[in-house]
Amino acid sequence: MNCETAFRTAASHYLHQLTAQDQGTAAGDAAALHAMRVAMTRLRTTIALFSPMVEGQELLRLGAELKWLRAHLGIVRDLDVALERLSKIKLKGTVKGAINDRPWKQERDACQRHLTRALRSPRYRRLIKDLMAWIDRGDWSRKRSKEAIERRAAPADRYCADRLKEWRKKLLKRSRKLDELGTRKRHRVRLANKRLSYAVEAAEHLAPPEEAPTRAAMLKLLRRAQKALGQLNDDARRHALAAAFGEDGLDGSDLVLDAKQKRRLLRKAASAYQELAELGPPKTSNG
């Protein structure tokens, strides 16, 4: 399979997954929202994976529109995660601080209304239509330069293998001294981790089969790091949201992580990256 066919197949698949959840998401279904957000991330990862081939003016415009949609999805999802944690600790009866969940629920409802309007708007319908057209016959597919033609015709297995090695190297570089990174830089590591893990999954049927065992081991480590970094990111988002709602006294409550829990999560992520570095890139018969 060449890169042109591989990109169209993967991008169309994830776009279909995204649109399959838009009605449920518009209706306020939290599970549909999560699935839609995951599908969007996988679609954006696929675009990034093949970015040297598909970059152009159309992608710049579509990328801006995808960011618009992602912002609407993201804020509601953040509130869902916070409310889910609050609900669990209330059921356990372990709330140490008096956390009022009413403003969180009110904000969730307000953000859901904005999201619903966005998903039922002409802007959203136009975005999906334009994405379908771009994947099928966008400006990237009409470039006639020798370099563009070669990129589209390149074997997808070798291209994806090389791209994954490149992204893995960048992630390991960013994750150095993880315990010394601030919230923003650690968030960038988490995004790079998520991008690589989704790319590994997307390349499952594209990259050379002899690399499968190493890719499976890599994915296991990436998921371990992603879980730890995700919990730290959720905690930072809860702090930011609470401040916006006037809940400044979260420290000491079970809604947020304490210093010991944060250190443990950082150690888990750092350990996963250390094992990833020792694992090395996938080995192939071509070296």
N, C-alpha and C positions, 0 to 999 in steps of 0.2 A: 504494500500500500504506500502511495506517495503522500507527501505532506498535505497537498491540496485536499485529497479525499479524506485523510485522517482528520483534518481540521473541520471540514464540513460535517463529517459524521458526529464527532464529539460535540461541537458547538450546537448543532441542531438538537441533539439528544438532551443537553442540559437546558436549552431554551424551552423545549417541550416540557421538561420537568418543572420549570419555573411557571409557565403559563397554566399548568395543570393545577397549581395551588392558588391561583390568584382569586378565585371566587371564594374559597374557604377563608383565605386571609382577609379579604374585604369584609367578610361576615364576622370577623373577630375570632376565628379559630386559631388558638395559639400554636397547635401542632402544624397546621397548614402554613402559618407564618414562618415557623422554624424551617420547614422543608423548603419553602420558597426562598428563604435567605441562603440556605445551603446550596440550592440549585444555582442561585445567582453567583455565589462565590466560585462554584465549579465552572460556570460559564466564563467568568472573568479570568480564572486561572488558565483555562484553555486558550483564551485570547492572548494572555500574557506568554503562555508557552510557545505559541506560534507568532509572537509579535514581530520578529524580523520579516516575516512573510506578509502579514496582514496590516501592518502599519500604514497610515495614510490619513487624509483629511476626513474621510467618512468615519473612521475609527475615533478620531478626536471628538467629533460631535456626539457619536453614540456613547463614548466613554463618559462624557459629561452628563448625559441623560441617565446612564446607569448609576452614577454617583447620586443623582437626585433621588432615584428610586431606593437605592441602598440606604440613604439617610432616613427615609420614612420607615423602612423595615427595621433598621437598626435600633431606633429609639424605643419602639414598641417591644422589640425582643429584649432589650436591656431591662425594661420595666417588668416583663414577664419573668425573667430570671430572678430579679430582686424579690418580686412578690411570691414566687415559688419558694425561695429560701425562707422568707418571713413566715409563710404558711407552715412550713415543716417545723421550724423551731417553736412556733406557737403550739402546734399539736403535741410536741414533746414537753411543753411546759418549761422550757429552758431559757426564756427571754430574760436577760438580766436588766435590760434597760427598757424604759417605757417607749416603745416604738409605735407611733400611730400610723397605721397603714392606709388610712383614708385618703391622705393627699396623694399617695402612690397610686391608688386605684383611680382616683379622679384624673390624674395626669395620664394614666394608661388609657382611660376612656377618651380623653381629649386627643391624644396622639393617634388612637385607633380611628377616630373620626377623620383626622387629616389623611391617614393612610387609606381609608376607604374611599375618600374623595379622589385621591391620587390614582388608585387602581381602577376607578370607574370614569376616569377623565379621558378626553381625546388625546392628551399628551401621552398617557400610558399606552393606549391602543396604537398610536403612531410609532412609539418606541418599538413595540413588539413587531409591528409590520416592517419597520425599517431594518430591524435586526435580522429578520428572516430574509429580506431581500439582500442585505449585505453579506450574510453568510453564503447565500446561493450565488450571487453575481456582483459582489461589491467591487469597488475600485481596485482592491488588491488582486482580484482574479483577472483583471484586464491589463495589467502592467506588461509591457512587451520588451522590457530590457532583458538582456541575457541573464543578469543576476536574478531578476524576479522569476523568470521562467525556470531557472535551475532550482531555485528555492521551492517552488511548487512541485517540481518533479522529483525532488530529493526523497530517498527512502525514509519513511517516517520512523522506522525502528532505530536507525542510527542517529537520526536527528534528535529524537526524544531522549535517547541514552546520553548523548553529549550535553543536552540542555539540562537534564537532571543532575549531572555531575557538576555543571556550572552553578546551579542553584544551591546544591548541597554545600559546595565550597564557600559560597557567600553567606549561607546561614551559619556555618561553623565559625566564620570570621566575626559575624555580628554577635554571636552568643558568648564570645570570650568574656571572662570576668562578669558573668551574668549577675552575681550578687552586688556588683558595684553600679549597675545600670539604674537610671531613674525610670520612673513609670512610663514616660513617653518612649524611650529607647527600648525598654523591655517590651512594650506594645508592638514596636516594629519587628522585634525578633519573633513575637507570636504570629504576626501576619506573614512573615517570611516562612515560618514553620508550617503554617496552615497552607500556604501556597504550594510549598514543596510536597506536602503530604497529599494534597488533592491532585497535583501533577503526577505523582507516582501512581495514584489510582487511575487517572485518566490514561496513563501510558501502559496500563497493564497488558493490553492486547496489541501494543505498538512496539514497545522496546523489545530487544532480543530476548528470547525465552531462556537462554542460558543465564541471564541475569536475574531471573525470577527469585531464587532463594535470597540473594542479597537485597533485592527490592523489598521482599517481605519482611526481612529483619529491619531494614531501614524504616519501613512504615510503622512497625511496632514501636520503635524508639521515638519516632516523630509524634505518634499519638500519645505516648507517655509524657513527653515534654509539653505537648499541646494541652493536655488535661491540666497539668500543673500551672502553666502560664495562663490558661483560660480562667482558672479559679482566681488567680491574682488580678487579672484584668476585670473580672466581674466585681471583685472587691473594690477596685479603684472606681469603677462606674457607680457602685452603690454609694460610695462616699460623695461623689460628684452630684448624684441625683439627690441624696439626702440634704446636701448643702443648699441645693436649689429649692427644696421644700421646707427649709428652715429647721431641719433635723440635724443640728450640729453635734449633738452629744452621742454619737454612735460608739465611740471607743468604750470597750467594756461590755458591749452588747453582743449577742450571738449573731447579729445580722452581718457583722464584719469580722474579718480575720484578725487574730492577735499576732504579735510579733513572732512568737514561736511557730505558729502555723505558717506564716509567710516564709520564715527561714526554711522550714521543712519542704515547702513547695519549691522554693528556689533550688534546694539541694537535689530534689527529684529531677527537675529540668536540667540542671547542670550535669548530673550523672548520666542522663539520657544522651546529652550532647557529647560527653566524653566517650561513651560507648559508640556513638555514631562516628566519631573521629577515628576510633580504633578499628571500626568495621571496615572503613575504607570504601571507595567507590566500587560499584559493580564491576566484576571482572568478566571479560568477554574473550572469545577465542581470537579476537583481533587485537587483544592487549588492552 
